[in-house]
Amino acid sequence: MQKRQFTKYTGKSRSRSCTPPHWRSTVKDRKREHVRKEKYDNNKEDFHSHR
């Protein structure tokens, strides 16, 4: 995976162990999309082979 621009953090926020708010929503959306794809795509092997 390529590094994106938003990985720039100030020293203060980096020291916190919790995920930044905008990251949390991105991860949630990604998981939701993955589940949605698996539901409609019955052939999971085919789905994984596209990566």
N, C-alpha and C positions, 0 to 999 in steps of 0.2 A: 504494500500500500504506500502511496506517495505521501510525503509530509505536506500538510496544507499550511496556509498562512496563519490560521487561528491558533497554532501551537505556541505563539508568543504570549508568555504570561509575565506578569511582574513577579518579583521574588516573593512577595507576600502571598499571592494566590497559589503559587506553585507549592508552597510549604503545606498548604491544606491538603489532607488526604482525600477529601470528598470531591466528587466530579463537579466541574463547573455547570451551572444551570443549562446553558445552551448545549452542552455535550449530552446531558441526560436526555433531553428531548430528542436529540438526533439518534441516540442509541435506541430509544423507545420506538421511534418511527421505523428504524431499520429492522428491529425485531418483528414489529407488526407486519411489515411488508414481506418479510421472509415467511412468516406463518401464513399469510394470505396466499403467497405463491405456492406453498406446499399444499394448501387446501385444494386449490384448483388444478394443480399439476400432480396427477396421480403417480406419474413415473418419476420418483425421486432420483433414481440413478441418472436419468436423462437430465434432470435439473442440475445435478452436481457436475455433470460432464461439461456443461457450458462454461464453467469457470476456467 
